[in-house]
Amino acid sequence: MVSSVVKGRGAKMREPTFIDTIYCLPAIQYRWVAVVFKYLVVAMLVLILISLAKALFHLTGAKQQDSAKMVKALAWRIGLSVALFVLLLVAYYIGWIDPQRMVPGYSQ
C-alpha cells in the first residue's frame, strides 16, 4: 500500500479555514489553564494538610470542645479531598490534564 503523498497527490494541501482554527486548536494555547490548575491543586493539597494538622492539634488537647473541633477539621479534610478528586476527574474529561504517555523503563 502506497500513500498518496508518495504518489504526489498530497503535495498540494488546502489552507486552514476559520472553522479549522476553532475546532483544531493546539494544546499550547491553553497553557495558562494548566498553570492555574497546578496552582489550584497545590493550594488544595496545602489546605488538606493544614486541616490534618489542625485535627492533630485538637487531638492532643484535653478540653471537651477539642474533640468536636477535631471532628470538624477531619470533616473539612474529607470534603477537600473529595473535592480535589472530583476536580481532577472533571479536568481530565474537559482536557485540561492528560495522563502521562511515557512509561519509564518501557520502550516500544
MARDRENTI-198588 format. One line per 5 residues: their letters; for each residue x, y negated, z negated of N, C-alpha, C. Coordinates in steps of 0.02 Angstrom, whole numbers, plus 32768, in hexadecimal, padded with zeros to 4 digits. Atoms other than C-alpha are relative to their C-alpha. Example, Ala and Ser with C-alpha at 12.3 -4.5 7.8 and 13.67 -1.06 7.14 Angstrom:
2
AS	802D,803B,8000,8267,80E1,7E7A,802D,7FC4,8000 | 7FD6,803B,8003,82AC,8035,7E9B,7FD9,7FC9,7FDB .
***
This chain:
108
MVSSV	802B,803B,8000,8000,8000,8000,802D,7FC2,8000 | 7FD8,803C,7FF8,804A,7F5B,8037,7FD5,7FC4,7FEC | 8027,8039,8016,8015,7EB8,7FE7,7FF9,7FCD,8038 | 800D,8032,7FCC,7FD1,7E28,804C,8037,7FCB,8004 | 7FCA,8032,7FFF,8063,7DB8,801C,8038,8019,802D .
VKGRG	7FCB,7FE5,7FD6,80DD,7E2D,8072,7FED,7FFA,8049 | 8017,8006,7FBB,8074,7E29,8110,7FFB,7FB8,8017 | 8001,8046,7FEC,8078,7D6C,810F,7FBE,7FDC,7FF5 | 8041,8021,8009,7FC1,7D4B,80E6,7FFC,7FD9,7FBF | 8003,8022,8040,7FE6,7D11,8034,802A,7FC1,7FFE .
AKMRE	7FD4,803B,7FFF,805B,7C86,8069,7FD8,7FC0,7FFC | 8029,803D,8000,7FCF,7C08,8080,7FCA,8007,7FCA | 8030,7FFD,8036,7F6F,7BEB,7FE0,7FDB,7FBD,7FFC | 8026,803D,8006,7EE7,7B6D,7FBE,8016,7FD9,7FC2 | 7FF1,802A,803A,7F02,7ADC,7F48,7FCB,800A,7FCA .
PTFID	8033,7FF7,8034,7EAD,7AEC,7E9E,7FCF,7FC6,8000 | 8035,8033,8002,7E08,7A8F,7E90,7FF5,7FEB,7FB8 | 8010,8019,8043,7DBF,7A32,7DFC,7FE3,8038,7FD4 | 801E,7FC8,8026,7D5B,7ACD,7DC9,8037,802F,7FE8 | 7FC8,7FD5,8014,7DFD,7B33,7DC6,8023,7FE3,7FC3 .
TIYCL	7FDD,801E,8039,7E4B,7AB7,7D4E,7FD7,8002,7FC1 | 802B,7FFC,803C,7DB5,7ABE,7CD9,8000,8046,7FE4 | 8008,7FBC,8018,7DA3,7B7A,7CD0,8041,8026,7FF9 | 7FC0,7FDC,8003,7E59,7BAB,7CE1,8035,7FD5,7FDF | 7FD0,802A,8023,7EAE,7B37,7C66,8037,802B,7FE1 .
PAIQY	7FCB,7FDA,8020,7F57,7B73,7C2E,7FFD,7FF8,7FB4 | 8004,7FFF,8049,7F6D,7B9C,7B76,8029,7FC7,7FE1 | 7FD4,8034,801B,7FF2,7B15,7B60,7FDA,7FBF,7FF1 | 8025,803D,800C,7F6E,7A8B,7B67,7FDF,8000,7FBC | 8020,7FFB,8041,7F23,7ACA,7AC5,8033,800F,7FCA .
RWVAV	7FCB,7FF3,8031,7FC8,7AD0,7A68,7FF2,7FDD,7FBE | 800F,8024,803D,7F8B,7A4E,79EA,7FCF,8027,7FD5 | 802F,7FD8,8026,7EFF,7AC4,79B8,8026,8035,7FD8 | 7FD9,7FCD,8023,7F7E,7B4A,798C,8026,7FE2,7FC5 | 7FDA,8020,8036,7FE4,7AD1,7924,7FD1,7FEE,7FC6 .
VFKYL	8030,8011,8034,7F4C,7A90,78C5,7FE6,803F,7FDD | 8019,7FC2,801C,7F0E,7B42,78AD,8033,801E,7FD0 | 7FCC,7FE6,802C,7FB5,7B77,7862,8002,7FDA,7FBE | 8001,8027,803D,7FB0,7AE8,77E6,7FC2,8010,7FD6 | 803D,7FEE,8024,7EFD,7B15,77B8,8007,8043,7FDC .
VVAML	7FF6,7FBF,801F,7F2C,7BCA,7797,8030,7FFB,7FC5 | 7FD0,8009,8037,7FC2,7B97,772D,7FDF,7FDC,7FC5 | 8022,8024,8035,7F56,7B1C,76CB,7FCF,802E,7FDA | 802E,7FD2,8022,7ED4,7BA3,76A8,8026,8033,7FD6 | 7FD8,7FD1,8027,7F5C,7C1C,7670,801A,7FDF,7FC0 .
VLILI	7FE9,8025,803C,7FA1,7B97,75F9,7FC7,7FF8,7FCE | 803A,8006,802D,7EF2,7B7A,75B3,7FF0,8042,7FDE | 800C,7FBE,801D,7EDD,7C35,7598,8033,800E,7FC8 | 7FCD,7FF6,8033,7F82,7C3C,7539,7FF5,7FD3,7FC3 | 800F,802D,8038,7F53,7BA4,74D0,7FC6,801B,7FD6 .
SLAKA	8039,7FE4,8024,7EAD,7BF4,74A3,8015,803E,7FD8 | 7FE8,7FC6,8024,7F06,7C95,7474,802A,7FEC,7FC4 | 7FD8,8018,8038,7F82,7C36,7407,7FD4,7FE2,7FC9 | 802E,801C,8031,7EF3,7BDA,73B3,7FDC,8037,7FD9 | 8020,7FC7,8022,7E9E,7C80,738C,8031,8021,7FD0 .
LFHLT	7FCD,7FE3,802D,7F41,7CC3,7343,800A,7FD4,7FC2 | 7FFA,802E,8038,7F50,7C27,72D7,7FC7,800A,7FCE | 803A,7FF8,802C,7EA0,7C3F,7293,7FFD,8046,7FE2 | 7FFD,7FBC,801B,7EC1,7CF9,7279,8028,8001,7FBF | 7FD6,8001,803B,7F47,7CD0,71FA,7FE3,7FD6,7FC7 .
GAKQQ	801E,802B,8034,7ED8,7C55,719A,7FD7,8029,7FCF | 8024,7FDD,8035,7E83,7C85,70F8,7FBA,7FE1,7FF4 | 8041,8020,800B,7DEB,7C11,7105,7FC9,8028,8022 | 803A,7FDE,7FE4,7D3C,7C4F,712B,7FF1,7FE9,8047 | 8010,801B,7FBD,7D2A,7BDD,71C3,8033,8018,8035 .
DSAKM	7FCD,7FEC,7FD1,7DC9,7C22,7211,7FEB,803B,802C | 8015,7FC6,7FD7,7D78,7CC4,724A,7FD0,7FE9,8038 | 802E,801A,7FCD,7CEE,7C64,72A5,8026,7FDA,8036 | 7FD7,8025,7FD0,7D70,7BF3,72F7,8028,8030,802C | 7FDA,7FCE,7FDA,7DD5,7C8C,732A,7FD4,8020,8035 .
VKALA	802F,7FE1,7FD1,7D3D,7CDD,737C,7FF1,7FCF,8039 | 800E,8033,7FCD,7D17,7C3A,73D7,803B,7FF8,8030 | 7FC5,8006,7FD5,7DCB,7C2D,7417,8008,803D,802D | 7FFC,7FC4,7FD7,7DC8,7CE1,7453,7FC9,8002,8035 | 8036,8005,7FCE,7D21,7CC4,74AA,8015,7FD1,8038 .
WRIGL	7FE6,802E,7FCD,7D6F,7C2F,7504,8034,8023,802C | 7FCD,7FDD,7FDA,7E01,7C9E,7537,7FE1,8031,8031 | 8022,7FD0,7FD4,7D8E,7D22,757E,7FDD,7FDB,8039 | 8022,8027,7FCC,7D28,7C9F,75DA,8030,7FE4,8033 | 7FCD,801A,7FD1,7DC4,7C4F,7625,801E,8037,802B .
SVALF	7FE5,7FC9,7FDA,7E07,7CF8,7659,7FD0,8018,8037 | 8033,7FEC,7FCF,7D65,7D28,76B0,7FFB,7FCA,8037 | 8003,8036,7FCF,7D5E,7C7D,7704,803C,8001,802E | 7FC4,7FFB,7FD6,7E11,7C91,7742,7FFB,803A,8030 | 8009,7FC6,7FD5,7DE9,7D3D,7787,7FCF,7FF1,8038 .
VLLLV	8032,8012,7FCD,7D4F,7CFC,77E2,801E,7FCC,8030 | 7FE0,8032,7FD5,7DB3,7C67,7823,8031,8021,8031 | 7FD2,7FDC,7FD3,7E37,7CDE,786A,7FDA,8026,8035 | 8028,7FDC,7FCE,7DB1,7D47,78BF,7FE3,7FD1,8034 | 801D,8030,7FD2,7D5C,7CB0,790A,8036,7FE3,802E .
AYYIG	7FC9,801B,7FD7,7E02,7C68,7946,8017,8033,8034 | 7FEC,7FCD,7FCF,7E2C,7D0E,7999,7FCD,8004,8038 | 8033,7FFA,7FCC,7D86,7D18,79F5,7FFA,7FC0,802A | 8001,803D,7FD9,7D8E,7C61,7A2A,803D,7FFC,802E | 7FC4,8000,7FD8,7E3E,7C7B,7A6B,8036,7FD2,7FE6 .
WIDPQ	7FCD,802C,801D,7E9F,7C09,79F7,803F,8027,7FED | 7FC7,7FD7,8011,7F0E,7C99,79C0,7FFE,8040,8029 | 7FFB,7FC2,7FDB,7F4B,7D33,7A1B,8028,8032,7FD6 | 7FD7,7FCF,8024,7F8E,7DD7,79D8,8047,8000,801D | 7FBA,7FFD,7FEA,8049,7DF3,79E4,8005,8034,8037 .
RMVPG	7FFE,7FD4,7FC7,8068,7E40,7A8E,803E,802E,8000 | 7FC2,7FDB,7FFF,8119,7E7E,7A6E,8008,8025,7FBD | 7FF5,7FD9,803B,8138,7F0A,79F3,804C,8009,7FF8 | 7FB8,7FF8,8008,81E9,7F07,79AA,8015,8049,8002 | 7FE6,7FBC,7FFB,824D,7FA2,79D6,7FDD,802C,8033 .
YSQ	8026,7FD9,7FCE,81D4,7FDA,7A60,800E,7FE2,8044 | 7FF4,8018,7FBC,8203,7FCE,7B16,7FD6,802A,8030 | 802A,7FDC,7FD0,8194,7FFD,7BA8,8028,8019,803A .
***
